């Protein structure tokens, strides 16, 4: 997708009394506001956000990673700096380096950190438990123009804890049902399967291994498959953890393991038990699979004519419903927060309210980001950027999807591996899953209990 460079445009500069923007005890007094450089000055950015110069002269450090949100945002930061007088020191690094940097700095007070870009599912619980993230609730309450309620409920849920807000979602991703419209037509199928039963019926009609054509492209490698299995698990009424108790050995969970295992084993390509996301994506984009269930972020690869033979032949549908309904995951890969040890919290919030505002969010969506704001997905400009049929699915999933697609624990990696062992056994066709699930559940419960201490 072609990207246009952001230009620093001063739409208007108006002298106005500065509205309160502080948070709790961190809020500056009115006297301090009046005496600070440019305290009474505001300016409107090209995206329509009113910005203050009350923190002029400050420098904020932004630890971040290269994502579809961050890459185009970097082009716009010079305008923010010009209008606010705040210098943004962007330090971009890979995911693991970013997490380690935050951990090392925060453990010694975090005074050298201001803005923290983090992965809620992997890091929020640890960062919140250790008090590394500032509570943003007060800033949000005093900033009605920020329109916090506009963010998907799933995004607000995963970045909050005990009534406090610790981050603002910047990206979103949902479970998406992709299908090859040509293969569906050849099989005499119209529309997408609405239930798990219909899903298997479609699979039987579409599966043609003798001609190297398969019904499904789904993840089979245990650890990788856990996040996609989550939607099926909840469709049967199960979950990884329920009311503080491990729940991967319940009757609902066993049914989900068996069903997902059957899909991979009987209706996907040989060797699918070892497939990670890239393998299942390749199977679909090379025209060898009729149906593909994974994150909607992969739509661009499926529609890229240079790498996908099915470009122009891809349909999109909602995740089918199990006995407990349609339960797609709707996750937030990345969020932005403020270090609790920051010495520039007001300036940091000014950046966040601009960078995640409705106006900037729409601009970033048009450059390839997958927004976490409801209004952005409802904007006709955004709808025009994405494939026909995809936006409606995203809107529905954003409103009802579950924000957690794995065991949600600080030791999430270890917990995910435990679930993967049962999933692998199911895909391999093990006859007695219950003993395997019971053993895994006991180990998962040990992790749950440990984190309660």
WOWOCOR-V930748 format. One record per pair of residues at least 4 apart in sequence whose C-alpha atoms are under 6 Angstrom apart, sorted by the first residue. I is the first residue (numbers start at 1). J is the second residue. Records with the same first field share a line. If there is no record, write none. Layout:
I: J / J
//
This chain:
3: 367
6: 75 / 76
8: 79
9: 46
11: 44 / 46
12: 43 / 44
13: 43
14: 42
15: 41
16: 40
17: 40
18: 40
21: 142
22: 27 / 139
23: 27 / 138 / 139
33: 39
34: 39
38: 53 / 54
39: 54
41: 53
42: 51 / 52
43: 50 / 51
44: 48 / 49 / 50
45: 49
47: 359 / 360
52: 84
53: 84
55: 347
56: 84 / 85 / 86
57: 85 / 86
58: 86
59: 86 / 87 / 88
60: 88 / 89 / 114
61: 89 / 113 / 114
62: 89 / 90 / 91 / 115
63: 91 / 116
64: 92 / 117
65: 92 / 93 / 94
66: 70 / 71
67: 71
68: 369
69: 369
81: 85 / 86 / 87
93: 98
97: 101
102: 106
103: 107
105: 110
106: 110 / 132
109: 341
110: 341
111: 341 / 342
113: 339 / 342
114: 338 / 339 / 342
115: 337 / 338
116: 336 / 337 / 338
117: 335 / 336
118: 334 / 335
119: 123 / 333 / 334
120: 124
124: 128
125: 129 / 410
126: 410
127: 132
128: 133
132: 339 / 340
133: 338 / 339 / 340
134: 338 / 339 / 340
135: 164 / 165 / 166
136: 165 / 166
137: 164 / 165
150: 373 / 374
151: 372 / 373 / 374
152: 372 / 373 / 374 / 398
154: 403
155: 169 / 332
159: 166 / 167
160: 164 / 165 / 166
167: 335 / 336 / 337
168: 335 / 336
169: 335
170: 334 / 335
171: 332 / 334 / 370 / 371 / 372
172: 331 / 332 / 370 / 371 / 372
173: 330 / 331
174: 295 / 296 / 329 / 330
175: 294 / 295 / 328 / 329
176: 293 / 294 / 295 / 296
177: 293 / 316 / 317 / 318 / 319
178: 291 / 292 / 315 / 316
179: 290 / 291 / 314 / 315
180: 290 / 313 / 314
181: 313 / 314 / 315
184: 189
185: 189
193: 198 / 199
194: 320
195: 320 / 321 / 322
196: 320 / 321 / 322
203: 207 / 215
206: 215
207: 214 / 215
208: 213 / 214
209: 213 / 214
213: 288 / 289
214: 268 / 288 / 289
215: 267 / 268 / 289 / 290 / 291
216: 267 / 268 / 289 / 291 / 292
217: 280 / 289 / 292
218: 280 / 293
219: 225 / 275 / 276 / 277 / 280
220: 225 / 272 / 273 / 274 / 275
221: 225 / 273 / 274 / 275 / 276
222: 420 / 423 / 424
223: 417 / 420
224: 276
225: 229
227: 405 / 406
230: 405
231: 327 / 328 / 329
233: 238 / 256
234: 238 / 239 / 327
235: 322 / 324 / 325 / 327
236: 252 / 322 / 323 / 324
237: 252 / 324
238: 252 / 253
240: 247 / 248 / 407
241: 245 / 246 / 247
246: 441 / 444 / 445
248: 253 / 441
249: 253 / 437 / 438
257: 261 / 423 / 426
258: 426
261: 265 / 426 / 427
262: 266
263: 267
264: 268
265: 427
275: 279
282: 286
283: 288 / 289
284: 288 / 289
285: 302 / 308 / 309 / 310
286: 308 / 309
287: 310
302: 308 / 311
303: 311
304: 308 / 311
305: 311
316: 389 / 390
318: 393
319: 328
320: 326
321: 325 / 326
328: 401
329: 401 / 402 / 403
330: 401 / 402 / 403
331: 403
351: 355
352: 356
353: 357
356: 361
357: 361
362: 376
364: 369
365: 369 / 370 / 371
394: 398
397: 401
407: 412
408: 412
412: 416
418: 440
420: 424
422: 437
425: 430
426: 430
434: 438
437: 441
//
